[in-house]
Amino acid sequence: MKLTIIGTGYVGLVTGACFAEVGHRVICVDNDAAKVRQLRAGVIPIYEPGLEELVKRNVALGRLSFTENTPEGVQQSDVVFIAVPTPPQPDGSVDLSFIERVARDIAGAMTEYKIVVDKSTVPVKTGEKVAETIKRYCKAKVDCDVVSNPEFLREGFAVGDLMNPDRVVVGVRSQRPVAALKQIYAPFRAPIVVTDIASAELIKHASNSFLALKISYINAISVLCEASGANVQEVAAGMGMDERIGRRFLDAGIGFGGSCFPKDLSAFIKIAEQIGYDFRLLKEVQRINADQMDRFVKKIIETLWVLRDKKIAVLGLAFKQNTDDVRMSPAIALCQRLQKEGAALRVHDPKAMEKARPLLPDATCVEDMNAVAEGCDALVIATEWDEFKNLDLERVRKSLSHPILFDGRNLFDRAQMEERGWIYKSIGR
């Protein structure tokens, strides 16, 4: 099919590349001219495993192209996907100005019937507003169907998630666009859930908020484990064997972050408030998440006592493994807390150092993870990169003034580390 994706961020670019990979002809639109030039030249502005190969292959095959011209994208496609940012506002609500602007642009370019699909994460009732906006600004007065098709992509695993989805959610006002959406997603061989637009929009926020709740739950359990001498990893393993619960998202750590969970959680609380419901459960999820970082910083201070003029090595800057995204990263927040206490930092991340530099201008970036601890008083693991499990612990130990490791992601075995002479602090163990 002929598809257009407006927006080439994590969602838009991955979606466009994967749609092209299964045979659709895709035009990706972005109003950033420099970004479009980069993409045309084969330079991918984000790190996502497998994405660069997909983009280059499908550009070469003529199935994927890039443009700044929204009218060109709208007029040359049957289905137009909106995948632009929906950033948070200070009160926790969502800034929908990008969505509104794109809806107006689509309306101005339409000369015949189109299906407009909202893939951005938006509050319930946004689909109605998009439909009203297109109807109001469409000079040609042609018909249009607005569809909600939320994404469920995990950064670092987005290509695999889109190529092998658990389900595809399609929210519609009528059955008219359903056949086209089923045709688009047919190659992915996933269950398609067809519902009304409001339900589709709520499914996205409800899903992300539930996963955030699950993370905060195991982090709360980790506090009990530390206080009682239990092991949170063993507790999580035992819980996860129950098929009603499952093991995923039961890893205790320094808290969740990134561009989705914190934003979607705040937005869902605000959405509920606007509808007339005080979602106190989700407010507690936020509080537990903030407390988890406080406890970890307190653990560092209690061990090192005064942080002023201490040198601390930090492994991990991205908000999670397999991405270079540092937006709302707990690792960055942790670094900033340590700097505020007066510590000097040496930092390393496999992919995120360039994007982290503006946020940590006073930190020393080190290319070799095994050299990051040289001359430092302690080492902190802040992101769960698999590479860090292969750390040369003997070399790192010799580099440190004292063998102190704060493992914020529970990558190592506590007993083994203590047997080797480490002062080892982890989460919930």
Sequence and secondary structure as in RCSB ss.txt:
>XXXX:A:sequence
MKLTIIGTGYVGLVTGACFAEVGHRVICVDNDAAKVRQLRAGVIPIYEPGLEELVKRNVALGRLSFTENTPEGVQ
QSDVVFIAVPTPPQPDGSVDLSFIERVARDIAGAMTEYKIVVDKSTVPVKTGEKVAETIKRYCKAKVDCDVVSNP
EFLREGFAVGDLMNPDRVVVGVRSQRPVAALKQIYAPFRAPIVVTDIASAELIKHASNSFLALKISYINAISVLC
EASGANVQEVAAGMGMDERIGRRFLDAGIGFGGSCFPKDLSAFIKIAEQIGYDFRLLKEVQRINADQMDRFVKKI
IETLWVLRDKKIAVLGLAFKQNTDDVRMSPAIALCQRLQKEGAALRVHDPKAMEKARPLLPDATCVEDMNAVAEG
CDALVIATEWDEFKNLDLERVRKSLSHPILFDGRNLFDRAQMEERGWIYKSIGR
>XXXX:A:secstr
 EEEEE  SHHHHHHHHHHHHTT EEEEE S HHHHHHHHTT  SS  TTHHHHHHHHHHTTSEEEES HHHHHH
T SEEEE     B TTS B  HHHHHHHHHHHHH SS EEEEE S   TTHHHHHHHHHHHH TT   EEEEE  
    TTSHHHHHHS S EEEE SSSTTHHHHHHHHGGG   EEEE HHHHHHHHHHHHHHHHHHHHHHHHHHHHH
HHHT  HHHHHHHHHTSTTT STT   SS   TTTHHHHHHHHHHHHHHHT   HHHHHHHHHHHHHHHHHHHHH
HHHHS  TT EEEEE  SSSTT    TT HHHHHHHHHHHTT EEEEE TTTHHHHTTT TTSEE S GGGTTTT
 SEEEE S  GGGGG  HHHHHHHSSS EEEETT  S HHHHHHTT EEE S  
